[in-house]
Amino acid sequence: MSVANVMKMVEENDIKFVDFRFTDTRGKEQHVTVPVSAFDESKFTEGHAFDGSSIAGWKGIQASDMQLMPDASTANIDPFMDEPTLILTCDVVDPTDGKGYDRDPRR
């Protein structure tokens, strides 16, 4: 699915939240949810920042900035949420060098 198709899906389904999902080193799915007002096409090129120190075994608090890069081909609507929510599976990127994080199982 293209980024344009994802944006169309958001509009056509009156999406209220976007759930950025990723898997930690132990195989547990983690997520960061944002209101749709904080989501636009730039998330696919610039990513979404999150605190990597909150994930066990990843980053210390002193160097915890991480980036989630959504994969448009994974877009799906969560059938279990009360409010219309878009799910996007993400790659984890280290913003200091722009490379995929070595503890990201999708790498």
WOCOR-V158259 format. One record per helix or strand. SS is the DSSP state (2 for helix, 1 for strand). FROM is the first residue (numbers start at 1). TO is the last residue. If there is no record, write none. Layout:
ss=SS from=FROM to=TO
ss=SS from=FROM to=TO
This chain:
ss=2 from=3 to=12
ss=1 from=17 to=23
ss=1 from=29 to=35
ss=2 from=36 to=38
ss=2 from=43 to=46
ss=1 from=48 to=51
ss=2 from=52 to=54
ss=2 from=61 to=63
ss=1 from=65 to=70
ss=2 from=72 to=74
ss=1 from=76 to=77
ss=1 from=85 to=94
ss=1 from=99 to=100
